[in-house]
Amino acid sequence: MTSPTESAVALQPRRKKQIDTPMDEMVRAYGDVPDRSFRYCPGCGLGMAQSAIMRAFDRLGLDPAKIATAGGSGCYSPMGHYFQSSHIHGSHGRACAYATGLKLARPELTVLTLQGDGDNLSIGGNHFIHAARRNIDITVICFNNFGFGDTGGQFGPTTPLGSVTETSSDGMPEAAFDGCKLAIGAGATFVARSTVAHPAHLTKMIADAIEWKGFSYVEVLQNCHVFWGRRNGMPQAMDMLRFFKDNSVRNTDTPEEDWFDIPVYAENEKKIRFVLGVLHKEARAEYTEQYGKLRMAAMAALAAAGATP
């Protein structure tokens, strides 16, 4: 006769052997993901975005010890703590300011900001446009879920015109910001857009942005089916992933003069069209290098004058 303890052991399901996959290897190399108390909602696009970022790190062969990220407040906030790289978790919207200081102090580091659309384009808009203007060598990754998900789904600067949110129950009356247009207008030298429904494309856009010498911006269209999606007829994660797939066009398939003429949200037809790919690229002097030259010239002038710096 078996004891109660032996019976309980016998009834336990057998655990399958864990088979290592390339993603497992990348998580071990770049991730620091908790076993429990994971902060993303089930099906949230942030997990897919984080996977793409790790794949981009791996594609470029980056050393986690030489990567630093900066962020503030939002659903995305835990992401910086889920990497093995260094992270600054600062005030809402100030990531570009922290990243600028970090890059100036440690120019050898690969510096990224992880930001939501509200964090990046609302309270953080001022820091964002001036970092772009300077063309400092940082990569800004903006997770755009069309609203303020962390505080309940209120409308934000990228909420599509006419769509429903917690604070626009009869439809959003304001036109949405196009973060890519703003980045280009502010002086960013690399601007791209992708979605979490296009993982291979998203990985390439992030890797290309990190590799670019100068200020780079990647808008990541990321599903928030819990708040924006369910209020707009897409209550499940797969609903929004299909939405991104069905309403995206590649810049390679679209004439360049039409890239920004495709409406973000047509008020009457309620149709969204997203142009994906590298939307802007131009070579320009990078700020950290220019600042270093200015500093060396000033030091040389002091030395020539016999002064001690």
PALUM-256881 format. One record per residue: residue in three letters; x, y, z of N, C-alpha, C, O in turn. Coordinates in steps of 0.1 Angstrom, whole numbers, padded with zeros to 4 digits, always signed. Example, Ala and Ser with C-alpha at 12.3 -4.5 7.8 and 13.67 -1.06 7.14 Angstrom:
! PALUM-256881
ALA+0132-0057+0078+0123-0045+0078+0132-0033+0078+0142-0033+0085 SER+0128-0022+0071+0137-0011+0071+0129+0000+0079+0134+0011+0080 
//
This chain:
! PALUM-256881
MET+0009-0012+0000+0000+0000+0000+0009+0012+0000+0018+0014+0008 THR+0006+0021-0009+0014+0034-0010+0009+0044+0000-0003+0044+0004 SER+0018+0052+0005+0015+0063+0014+0009+0074+0007+0010+0075-0005 PRO+0002+0084+0014-0004+0096+0008+0007+0104+0000+0004+0109-0011 THR+0019+0104+0006+0029+0112-0001+0033+0105-0014+0035+0112-0024 GLU+0035+0092-0013+0038+0085-0026+0028+0086-0036+0031+0087-0048 SER+0015+0086-0032+0004+0087-0042+0004+0101-0049+0002+0102-0061 ALA+0007+0111-0040+0008+0125-0046+0019+0126-0056+0017+0133-0067 VAL+0030+0120-0053+0041+0120-0063+0038+0113-0075+0041+0117-0086 ALA+0031+0102-0074+0027+0094-0086+0017+0101-0095+0017+0099-0107 LEU+0009+0110-0089-0001+0117-0097+0004+0129-0103-0003+0135-0112 GLN+0016+0134-0100+0021+0146-0106+0024+0143-0121+0030+0133-0124 PRO+0021+0153-0129+0024+0151-0144+0039+0151-0146+0046+0158-0140 ARG+0043+0143-0156+0057+0142-0159+0061+0155-0166+0054+0160-0175 ARG+0072+0161-0162+0077+0173-0169+0085+0169-0182+0093+0160-0182 LYS+0082+0176-0192+0088+0174-0205+0103+0180-0204+0105+0189-0197 LYS+0111+0173-0211+0125+0178-0211+0126+0191-0218+0120+0193-0229 GLN+0132+0201-0212+0134+0214-0218+0144+0214-0229+0156+0210-0227 ILE+0139+0217-0241+0148+0218-0253+0153+0232-0256+0144+0241-0257 ASP+0166+0234-0256+0171+0248-0258+0168+0252-0272+0169+0244-0282 THR+0164+0264-0274+0161+0270-0287+0170+0282-0288+0175+0287-0278 PRO+0172+0288-0301+0180+0300-0302+0175+0311-0293+0183+0319-0288 MET+0161+0312-0291+0156+0323-0283+0160+0321-0269+0163+0331-0262 ASP+0161+0308-0264+0165+0306-0250+0180+0311-0249+0183+0317-0238 GLU+0188+0308-0259+0202+0313-0258+0203+0328-0257+0211+0333-0250 MET+0194+0335-0265+0195+0349-0265+0190+0355-0252+0195+0365-0247 VAL+0180+0348-0246+0175+0353-0233+0185+0351-0222+0187+0360-0214 ARG+0193+0340-0223+0204+0338-0213+0215+0349-0215+0221+0353-0206 ALA+0217+0352-0228+0228+0362-0231+0224+0376-0228+0232+0384-0223 TYR+0211+0380-0231+0208+0394-0230+0196+0397-0220+0194+0408-0216 GLY+0189+0387-0216+0177+0389-0208+0179+0387-0193+0189+0380-0189 ASP+0171+0392-0185+0170+0390-0170+0155+0390-0167+0151+0398-0159 VAL+0148+0380-0172+0134+0380-0171+0130+0372-0159+0135+0361-0157 PRO+0121+0377-0150+0117+0370-0138+0108+0358-0141+0101+0358-0151 ASP+0109+0348-0132+0100+0336-0134+0086+0339-0131+0077+0332-0136 ARG+0083+0349-0122+0070+0352-0118+0069+0367-0117+0079+0374-0118 SER+0057+0372-0115+0054+0387-0114+0058+0394-0126+0063+0405-0126 PHE+0056+0387-0138+0059+0394-0151+0049+0405-0153+0037+0403-0152 ARG+0054+0417-0157+0045+0428-0157+0037+0431-0169+0028+0439-0169 TYR+0040+0424-0180+0032+0426-0193+0019+0419-0192+0018+0408-0186 CYS+0008+0425-0197-0004+0418-0198-0003+0406-0208+0005+0406-0217 PRO-0011+0395-0206-0010+0384-0215-0013+0388-0229-0023+0395-0232 GLY-0004+0384-0238-0006+0388-0252-0001+0401-0256-0001+0405-0268 CYS+0004+0409-0246+0009+0423-0249+0020+0423-0259+0029+0414-0259 GLY+0020+0432-0268+0031+0433-0278+0044+0437-0273+0054+0435-0280 LEU+0045+0441-0261+0058+0445-0255+0067+0433-0254+0079+0434-0256 GLY+0062+0421-0251+0070+0409-0251+0076+0406-0265+0088+0402-0265 MET+0068+0408-0275+0073+0406-0289+0084+0416-0292+0094+0413-0299 ALA+0082+0428-0288+0091+0439-0290+0104+0437-0283+0115+0439-0289 GLN+0103+0432-0271+0116+0429-0263+0123+0417-0270+0136+0418-0271 SER+0116+0408-0275+0123+0397-0282+0130+0402-0295+0141+0398-0297 ALA+0124+0411-0302+0130+0417-0314+0143+0425-0310+0153+0425-0317 ILE+0142+0432-0299+0154+0440-0294+0166+0430-0291+0177+0433-0295 MET+0163+0419-0284+0173+0410-0281+0179+0403-0293+0191+0401-0294 ARG+0170+0401-0303+0175+0395-0316+0184+0405-0323+0194+0401-0330 ALA+0181+0418-0322+0189+0428-0328+0203+0429-0321+0213+0430-0328 PHE+0203+0428-0308+0215+0428-0300+0224+0416-0305+0236+0418-0308 ASP+0217+0405-0307+0225+0393-0311+0230+0394-0325+0241+0390-0328 ARG+0222+0399-0334+0226+0401-0348+0238+0410-0349+0247+0407-0357 LEU+0239+0420-0340+0250+0429-0341+0262+0424-0332+0273+0430-0332 GLY+0260+0413-0325+0270+0408-0316+0274+0417-0305+0286+0418-0301 LEU+0265+0424-0299+0267+0434-0288+0270+0427-0275+0265+0417-0272 ASP+0279+0433-0267+0282+0429-0254+0272+0436-0244+0272+0448-0244 PRO+0264+0428-0236+0255+0434-0227+0261+0444-0217+0255+0454-0213 ALA+0274+0442-0214+0281+0451-0205+0284+0465-0211+0287+0474-0204 LYS+0282+0466-0225+0285+0478-0232+0272+0484-0238+0272+0492-0247 ILE+0260+0480-0232+0247+0485-0236+0241+0492-0224+0241+0487-0213 ALA+0235+0504-0227+0228+0511-0216+0215+0516-0222+0214+0521-0233 THR+0204+0514-0214+0191+0519-0218+0186+0529-0208+0190+0529-0196 ALA+0176+0537-0212+0170+0547-0204+0155+0547-0206+0151+0545-0218 GLY+0147+0549-0196+0133+0549-0197+0126+0557-0186+0133+0562-0177 GLY+0113+0558-0187+0106+0565-0176+0093+0557-0172+0095+0545-0168 SER+0081+0563-0173+0069+0557-0168+0061+0552-0180+0060+0558-0190 GLY+0055+0540-0178+0046+0535-0188+0045+0520-0187+0052+0514-0179 CYS+0037+0513-0195+0036+0499-0195+0049+0492-0198+0052+0482-0193 TYR+0057+0499-0207+0070+0494-0211+0081+0494-0200+0091+0488-0201 SER+0078+0502-0189+0089+0505-0179+0097+0493-0174+0109+0494-0173 PRO+0090+0482-0172+0099+0470-0167+0109+0465-0177+0118+0458-0173 MET+0107+0468-0189+0115+0462-0200+0130+0464-0197+0138+0455-0199 GLY+0134+0476-0194+0148+0479-0191+0154+0471-0180+0166+0469-0180 HIS+0145+0466-0171+0150+0458-0160+0150+0443-0164+0156+0435-0157 TYR+0145+0440-0176+0144+0426-0181+0156+0423-0190+0156+0413-0196 PHE+0165+0433-0191+0178+0430-0199+0189+0429-0189+0188+0434-0178 GLN+0200+0423-0193+0212+0422-0185+0220+0435-0186+0230+0437-0178 SER+0217+0444-0196+0224+0456-0197+0221+0466-0186+0211+0464-0179 SER+0228+0477-0185+0226+0487-0175+0213+0495-0179+0210+0496-0191 HIS+0206+0501-0169+0194+0508-0172+0192+0520-0163+0195+0518-0151 ILE+0187+0531-0168+0183+0542-0160+0168+0543-0160+0162+0545-0171 HIS+0162+0541-0149+0147+0543-0148+0144+0556-0141+0145+0558-0129 GLY+0141+0566-0149+0140+0580-0144+0126+0585-0145+0116+0578-0145 SER+0125+0598-0145+0112+0605-0145+0105+0603-0158+0111+0601-0169 HIS+0092+0605-0158+0083+0603-0170+0088+0613-0181+0088+0625-0179 GLY+0091+0608-0193+0095+0616-0204+0109+0621-0205+0112+0627-0215 ARG+0117+0618-0196+0131+0623-0196+0141+0614-0201+0153+0617-0200 ALA+0138+0603-0208+0147+0593-0212+0158+0599-0221+0170+0596-0220 CYS+0154+0607-0231+0163+0613-0241+0174+0622-0234+0185+0622-0238 ALA+0169+0629-0223+0179+0637-0216+0189+0628-0208+0201+0631-0209 TYR+0184+0618-0202+0194+0609-0195+0203+0602-0205+0215+0601-0203 ALA+0198+0598-0216+0206+0591-0226+0216+0600-0232+0227+0596-0235 THR+0213+0613-0234+0222+0623-0239+0234+0625-0230+0246+0624-0234 GLY+0231+0626-0217+0242+0627-0207+0250+0615-0206+0263+0616-0205 LEU+0244+0603-0207+0251+0591-0206+0261+0589-0218+0272+0585-0217 LYS+0256+0592-0230+0264+0591-0242+0275+0601-0242+0286+0597-0247 LEU+0273+0613-0237+0284+0622-0237+0295+0618-0227+0307+0619-0229 ALA+0291+0612-0216+0300+0607-0206+0307+0594-0210+0319+0592-0207 ARG+0300+0585-0217+0305+0572-0221+0302+0570-0235+0294+0561-0238 PRO+0309+0577-0244+0306+0576-0259+0308+0562-0264+0303+0559-0275 GLU+0316+0553-0258+0318+0540-0263+0306+0530-0261+0306+0520-0267 LEU+0296+0535-0253+0285+0526-0250+0275+0527-0261+0273+0537-0268 THR+0267+0516-0263+0255+0516-0272+0244+0520-0263+0240+0514-0253 VAL+0238+0532-0266+0227+0538-0257+0214+0538-0265+0213+0543-0276 LEU+0204+0533-0258+0190+0533-0263+0181+0539-0253+0183+0539-0241 THR+0170+0545-0258+0159+0548-0249+0147+0539-0252+0144+0536-0264 LEU+0140+0534-0242+0128+0526-0243+0117+0535-0238+0116+0539-0227 GLN+0107+0539-0247+0097+0548-0244+0083+0544-0250+0083+0539-0261 GLY+0073+0548-0243+0060+0547-0248+0056+0559-0257+0063+0569-0256 ASP+0045+0558-0264+0041+0570-0272+0038+0582-0264+0041+0593-0268 GLY+0032+0581-0253+0029+0592-0244+0042+0598-0238+0044+0610-0238 ASP+0050+0589-0233+0063+0592-0227+0072+0600-0237+0078+0610-0233 ASN+0072+0594-0249+0081+0600-0259+0076+0613-0266+0084+0622-0267 LEU+0063+0613-0269+0058+0624-0277+0049+0634-0270+0046+0644-0275 SER+0046+0631-0257+0038+0640-0250+0047+0647-0239+0052+0658-0243 ILE+0048+0642-0227+0056+0649-0217+0070+0649-0221+0078+0658-0217 GLY+0075+0639-0229+0089+0639-0233+0092+0645-0246+0104+0644-0251 GLY+0083+0651-0253+0085+0657-0266+0096+0667-0267+0104+0666-0277 ASN+0097+0675-0257+0108+0686-0258+0122+0679-0258+0130+0683-0266 HIS+0124+0670-0249+0137+0663-0248+0140+0655-0261+0151+0655-0266 PHE+0129+0649-0266+0131+0641-0278+0135+0650-0290+0145+0646-0297 ILE+0128+0661-0293+0132+0669-0305+0145+0675-0304+0152+0676-0314 HIS+0150+0678-0292+0163+0684-0291+0174+0674-0292+0185+0677-0297 ALA+0172+0662-0287+0182+0651-0289+0183+0648-0304+0194+0646-0309 ALA+0171+0648-0311+0172+0646-0326+0179+0658-0333+0187+0655-0342 ARG+0177+0670-0329+0183+0682-0335+0198+0681-0333+0206+0684-0343 ARG+0203+0676-0322+0217+0675-0320+0224+0664-0328+0236+0664-0330 ASN+0216+0654-0332+0221+0642-0339+0231+0634-0330+0241+0630-0335 ILE+0227+0633-0317+0236+0625-0308+0233+0610-0311+0222+0606-0314 ASP+0243+0602-0310+0243+0588-0314+0236+0579-0303+0242+0572-0296 ILE+0223+0581-0303+0214+0572-0294+0203+0567-0303+0199+0573-0313 THR+0197+0556-0299+0186+0550-0306+0173+0551-0297+0173+0546-0286 VAL+0163+0558-0302+0150+0559-0295+0141+0549-0301+0138+0549-0312 ILE+0136+0540-0292+0126+0531-0296+0112+0535-0289+0111+0534-0277 CYS+0103+0538-0297+0090+0542-0292+0079+0531-0294+0076+0528-0306 PHE+0074+0526-0283+0064+0516-0284+0050+0523-0284+0046+0529-0275 ASN+0044+0523-0296+0032+0530-0298+0019+0521-0297+0017+0513-0306 ASN+0012+0523-0286+0000+0514-0285-0013+0523-0285-0024+0519-0281 PHE-0011+0535-0290-0023+0544-0293-0029+0550-0280-0041+0555-0281 GLY-0022+0551-0269-0028+0557-0257-0020+0554-0245-0009+0549-0246 PHE-0025+0559-0234-0018+0557-0221-0023+0544-0214-0032+0545-0206 GLY-0017+0533-0218-0022+0520-0212-0019+0518-0198-0027+0512-0191 ASP-0008+0523-0193-0004+0521-0179-0014+0527-0169-0015+0523-0157 THR-0021+0537-0173-0031+0544-0164-0045+0542-0167-0054+0550-0162 GLY-0048+0533-0176-0062+0529-0178-0067+0531-0193-0079+0529-0195 GLY-0059+0535-0202-0063+0536-0216-0068+0550-0220-0077+0550-0229 GLN-0064+0560-0214-0068+0574-0219-0062+0577-0232-0052+0571-0236 PHE-0068+0586-0240-0062+0590-0253-0048+0597-0251-0046+0603-0240 GLY-0040+0596-0261-0027+0602-0261-0024+0608-0274-0033+0610-0282 PRO-0011+0612-0276-0008+0620-0288-0008+0612-0301-0009+0618-0312 THR-0008+0599-0300-0009+0590-0312-0022+0583-0314-0024+0575-0323 THR-0032+0586-0305-0045+0580-0306-0052+0583-0320-0053+0595-0323 PRO-0055+0573-0328-0061+0576-0341-0074+0584-0340-0082+0581-0332 LEU-0075+0593-0349-0087+0601-0350-0100+0593-0351-0100+0584-0360 GLY-0109+0595-0343-0122+0588-0343-0122+0575-0335-0133+0570-0333 SER-0111+0570-0330-0111+0558-0322-0115+0561-0308-0115+0572-0303 VAL-0120+0550-0301-0126+0551-0288-0115+0548-0277-0108+0538-0279 THR-0114+0556-0267-0106+0553-0255-0114+0556-0243-0125+0560-0243 GLU-0107+0554-0231-0114+0557-0218-0118+0571-0217-0128+0574-0211 THR-0111+0581-0223-0114+0595-0222-0119+0601-0236-0120+0613-0237 SER-0122+0592-0245-0129+0597-0258-0139+0586-0262-0138+0580-0272 SER-0149+0585-0253-0159+0575-0255-0168+0576-0268-0173+0567-0272 ASP-0168+0589-0273-0176+0591-0285-0167+0592-0298-0171+0596-0308 GLY-0154+0589-0296-0144+0590-0307-0134+0601-0304-0138+0612-0300 MET-0122+0598-0308-0111+0608-0306-0113+0620-0316-0113+0618-0328 PRO-0115+0632-0310-0118+0644-0319-0105+0650-0324-0106+0659-0333 GLU-0093+0646-0319-0081+0653-0323-0073+0645-0333-0073+0632-0333 ALA-0065+0651-0342-0057+0644-0351-0045+0638-0343-0040+0644-0334 ALA-0040+0627-0348-0029+0621-0341-0015+0626-0346-0014+0631-0357 PHE-0006+0626-0337+0008+0629-0340+0014+0617-0348+0011+0606-0345 ASP+0022+0620-0358+0030+0610-0365+0044+0612-0360+0051+0621-0363 GLY+0048+0602-0351+0061+0603-0345+0073+0603-0355+0083+0610-0353 CYS+0071+0596-0366+0082+0596-0376+0083+0609-0383+0095+0614-0386 LYS+0072+0615-0386+0073+0629-0392+0080+0639-0383+0088+0647-0387 LEU+0076+0638-0370+0082+0647-0360+0097+0645-0359+0104+0654-0358 ALA+0101+0632-0359+0115+0629-0358+0123+0635-0370+0134+0641-0368 ILE+0117+0633-0382+0124+0638-0394+0125+0653-0393+0135+0659-0396 GLY+0114+0660-0390+0113+0674-0389+0123+0680-0379+0128+0691-0380 ALA+0125+0672-0368+0134+0677-0357+0149+0675-0360+0158+0680-0353 GLY+0152+0667-0371+0166+0665-0375+0172+0651-0373+0184+0649-0374 ALA+0163+0641-0369+0168+0627-0368+0174+0623-0382+0168+0626-0392 THR+0185+0615-0381+0191+0611-0393+0188+0597-0398+0192+0593-0409 PHE+0181+0590-0389+0176+0576-0393+0162+0575-0386+0161+0576-0374 VAL+0152+0572-0395+0138+0570-0390+0132+0558-0396+0132+0557-0408 ALA+0126+0550-0388+0120+0537-0393+0107+0534-0385+0105+0539-0374 ARG+0099+0526-0392+0086+0521-0385+0084+0506-0388+0087+0502-0399 SER+0080+0499-0378+0076+0485-0380+0065+0482-0369+0061+0490-0362 THR+0061+0469-0369+0051+0465-0360+0055+0451-0353+0064+0444-0358 VAL+0049+0448-0342+0052+0435-0336+0046+0424-0343+0049+0412-0341 ALA+0037+0426-0353+0032+0416-0362+0042+0412-0373+0039+0403-0381 HIS+0053+0420-0374+0063+0417-0384+0076+0415-0377+0085+0424-0379 PRO+0078+0404-0370+0090+0403-0361+0103+0403-0368+0113+0410-0363 ALA+0105+0397-0380+0118+0397-0387+0121+0411-0392+0132+0416-0391 HIS+0111+0418-0397+0112+0432-0402+0116+0441-0390+0125+0450-0391 LEU+0109+0439-0379+0111+0448-0367+0126+0446-0362+0132+0455-0358 THR+0130+0433-0362+0144+0431-0357+0154+0438-0366+0164+0444-0361 LYS+0152+0437-0379+0161+0444-0388+0161+0459-0386+0171+0466-0387 MET+0149+0465-0385+0148+0480-0383+0155+0484-0370+0162+0494-0370 ILE+0154+0476-0359+0161+0480-0347+0176+0478-0348+0183+0487-0344 ALA+0180+0467-0355+0194+0465-0357+0201+0476-0365+0211+0481-0362 ASP+0194+0480-0376+0199+0490-0385+0200+0504-0378+0209+0511-0380 ALA+0190+0506-0369+0189+0519-0362+0201+0519-0352+0208+0530-0350 ILE+0204+0508-0345+0215+0508-0335+0228+0510-0342+0237+0517-0337 GLU+0229+0504-0354+0242+0504-0361+0244+0518-0367+0256+0521-0370 TRP+0234+0526-0369+0235+0539-0375+0243+0549-0366+0241+0549-0354 LYS+0252+0557-0372+0260+0566-0365+0252+0579-0365+0252+0587-0374 GLY+0245+0582-0354+0237+0594-0352+0224+0591-0346+0222+0580-0341 PHE+0215+0601-0345+0202+0599-0338+0193+0591-0347+0190+0594-0358 SER+0189+0579-0341+0180+0571-0348+0167+0569-0341+0167+0568-0328 TYR+0156+0567-0348+0142+0566-0342+0135+0554-0348+0134+0553-0361 VAL+0130+0545-0340+0121+0534-0345+0108+0535-0338+0107+0533-0326 GLU+0097+0536-0346+0084+0535-0340+0079+0521-0342+0079+0515-0352 VAL+0076+0515-0330+0071+0501-0330+0056+0501-0327+0052+0504-0316 LEU+0048+0498-0337+0034+0497-0335+0031+0484-0327+0034+0473-0331 GLN+0025+0486-0315+0025+0475-0305+0010+0474-0300+0004+0484-0296 ASN+0005+0462-0300-0009+0460-0296-0012+0462-0281-0004+0457-0273 CYS-0022+0469-0278-0028+0470-0265-0043+0466-0267-0052+0475-0267 HIS-0045+0453-0268-0059+0449-0270-0067+0450-0257-0080+0451-0258 VAL-0061+0451-0246-0068+0452-0233-0076+0465-0232-0087+0466-0227 PHE-0070+0476-0237-0076+0489-0236-0081+0495-0250-0092+0496-0252 TRP-0071+0497-0259-0075+0503-0271-0082+0493-0280-0092+0496-0286 GLY-0077+0481-0281-0083+0471-0289-0097+0467-0286-0106+0467-0295 ARG-0100+0464-0274-0114+0460-0271-0124+0471-0272-0136+0468-0274 ARG-0120+0483-0271-0129+0495-0273-0131+0498-0288-0140+0505-0292 ASN-0123+0491-0297-0124+0494-0311-0125+0481-0319-0121+0480-0330 GLY-0132+0471-0313-0136+0459-0320-0125+0449-0321-0127+0439-0329 MET-0114+0450-0313-0103+0440-0314-0099+0436-0300-0089+0440-0295 PRO-0108+0428-0293-0105+0425-0279-0094+0415-0276-0090+0413-0265 GLN-0089+0407-0287-0079+0397-0284-0066+0402-0291-0066+0409-0301 ALA-0055+0396-0286-0042+0400-0291-0041+0397-0306-0036+0405-0314 MET-0046+0385-0310-0045+0381-0324-0054+0391-0333-0050+0393-0345 ASP-0064+0396-0328-0072+0406-0335-0064+0418-0339-0064+0422-0351 MET-0056+0423-0330-0048+0435-0333-0036+0431-0342-0031+0439-0350 LEU-0030+0419-0340-0019+0415-0349-0024+0414-0363-0017+0418-0372 ARG-0036+0409-0365-0041+0408-0379-0044+0422-0384-0042+0425-0396 PHE-0048+0431-0375-0051+0445-0378-0038+0452-0384-0038+0459-0394 PHE-0027+0449-0377-0014+0455-0382-0010+0449-0395-0005+0456-0404 LYS-0012+0435-0396-0008+0429-0409-0017+0434-0420-0011+0437-0431 ASP-0030+0435-0418-0039+0439-0429-0038+0454-0433-0042+0457-0444 ASN-0033+0462-0424-0033+0476-0427-0019+0483-0428-0018+0495-0426 SER-0009+0475-0431+0004+0480-0432+0009+0478-0447+0005+0468-0453 VAL+0016+0487-0452+0023+0486-0465+0038+0489-0463+0042+0497-0455 ARG+0046+0482-0471+0060+0484-0471+0064+0496-0479+0058+0498-0489 ASN+0074+0503-0474+0078+0515-0482+0084+0511-0495+0084+0519-0504 THR+0089+0498-0496+0095+0494-0509+0084+0491-0519+0087+0491-0531 ASP+0071+0490-0515+0060+0488-0524+0052+0500-0526+0042+0500-0533 THR+0056+0511-0520+0048+0524-0521+0057+0535-0526+0068+0536-0521 PRO+0053+0543-0536+0061+0554-0540+0065+0564-0529+0057+0566-0520 GLU+0077+0568-0529+0082+0576-0518+0073+0589-0516+0071+0593-0504 GLU+0068+0595-0527+0060+0607-0525+0047+0604-0518+0040+0613-0514 ASP+0043+0591-0517+0031+0588-0511+0032+0583-0496+0022+0580-0490 TRP+0045+0582-0491+0047+0576-0478+0039+0583-0467+0033+0576-0459 PHE+0038+0596-0467+0031+0603-0457+0018+0608-0461+0011+0616-0454 ASP+0013+0605-0473+0000+0609-0478-0010+0598-0474-0022+0601-0475 ILE-0006+0586-0471-0015+0576-0467-0020+0580-0453-0012+0582-0444 PRO-0033+0581-0451-0039+0586-0439-0036+0577-0427-0037+0565-0428 VAL-0033+0583-0416-0032+0575-0403-0045+0570-0399-0047+0558-0395 TYR-0055+0578-0401-0069+0574-0397-0078+0583-0405-0079+0595-0403 ALA-0086+0577-0415-0096+0585-0423-0109+0586-0415-0115+0576-0412 GLU-0113+0598-0412-0124+0600-0403-0137+0593-0408-0144+0588-0400 ASN-0140+0593-0421-0152+0588-0426-0151+0573-0428-0160+0565-0424 GLU-0140+0568-0434-0139+0554-0438-0134+0546-0426-0135+0534-0426 LYS-0127+0553-0416-0121+0546-0405-0112+0535-0409-0112+0524-0404 LYS-0103+0539-0418-0093+0530-0423-0079+0535-0420-0076+0547-0421 ILE-0071+0526-0414-0057+0530-0411-0047+0524-0420-0049+0512-0425 ARG-0037+0531-0424-0027+0526-0433-0013+0530-0426-0011+0542-0424 PHE-0005+0520-0424+0008+0523-0418+0019+0520-0429+0019+0509-0435 VAL+0028+0529-0431+0040+0527-0440+0051+0522-0431+0056+0528-0422 LEU+0056+0510-0435+0067+0503-0427+0080+0504-0435+0080+0504-0447 GLY+0091+0505-0427+0104+0505-0433+0112+0517-0429+0108+0524-0420 VAL+0124+0519-0435+0132+0530-0433+0126+0542-0441+0126+0542-0453 LEU+0122+0552-0433+0115+0563-0440+0124+0575-0442+0120+0584-0450 HIS+0135+0575-0436+0144+0587-0437+0158+0582-0433+0160+0576-0423 LYS+0168+0587-0441+0182+0584-0437+0191+0595-0444+0190+0597-0456 GLU+0199+0601-0436+0208+0611-0441+0221+0612-0432+0220+0611-0420 ALA+0232+0614-0439+0245+0615-0431+0247+0629-0426+0245+0639-0434 ARG+0250+0630-0414+0253+0644-0408+0262+0642-0396+0263+0631-0390 ALA+0270+0652-0393+0280+0651-0382+0273+0647-0369+0262+0653-0365 GLU+0279+0638-0362+0273+0633-0349+0278+0641-0338+0290+0645-0337 TYR+0269+0644-0328+0271+0654-0318+0282+0650-0308+0291+0659-0305 THR+0283+0638-0304+0294+0634-0294+0308+0636-0300+0316+0641-0293 GLU+0309+0633-0313+0322+0635-0319+0325+0650-0321+0337+0654-0318 GLN+0315+0658-0325+0318+0672-0326+0321+0678-0313+0329+0687-0312 TYR+0314+0674-0302+0316+0679-0289+0330+0675-0284+0337+0684-0278 GLY+0335+0663-0287+0348+0659-0284+0359+0667-0290+0369+0671-0284 LYS+0357+0671-0303+0366+0679-0310+0367+0693-0304+0378+0699-0302 LEU+0355+0698-0300+0355+0712-0294+0362+0711-0281+0369+0721-0277 ARG+0360+0701-0273+0367+0699-0260+0382+0698-0262+0389+0705-0254 MET+0386+0690-0271+0401+0689-0274+0407+0702-0278+0418+0706-0274 ALA+0400+0710-0286+0405+0723-0291+0406+0732-0279+0416+0740-0278 ALA+0396+0732-0270+0397+0741-0259+0408+0737-0249+0415+0746-0244 MET+0410+0724-0248+0421+0719-0239+0435+0723-0245+0444+0727-0238 ALA+0436+0722-0259+0448+0726-0265+0451+0741-0264+0463+0745-0262 ALA+0440+0749-0265+0442+0763-0263+0447+0767-0249+0455+0776-0247 LEU+0441+0760-0239+0446+0762-0226+0460+0758-0224+0468+0766-0217 ALA+0464+0747-0229+0478+0743-0228+0488+0752-0235+0498+0755-0230 ALA+0483+0757-0247+0492+0767-0254+0493+0780-0246+0504+0787-0247 ALA+0483+0783-0238+0484+0796-0230+0491+0794-0217+0493+0803-0209 GLY+0495+0781-0214+0502+0778-0202+0493+0776-0190+0497+0776-0179 ALA+0479+0775-0193+0470+0773-0182+0468+0759-0179+0470+0750-0187 THR+0464+0756-0167+0461+0742-0162+0446+0740-0163+0438+0748-0156 PRO+0441+0730-0170+0426+0728-0171+0420+0723-0158+0408+0721-0157 
//
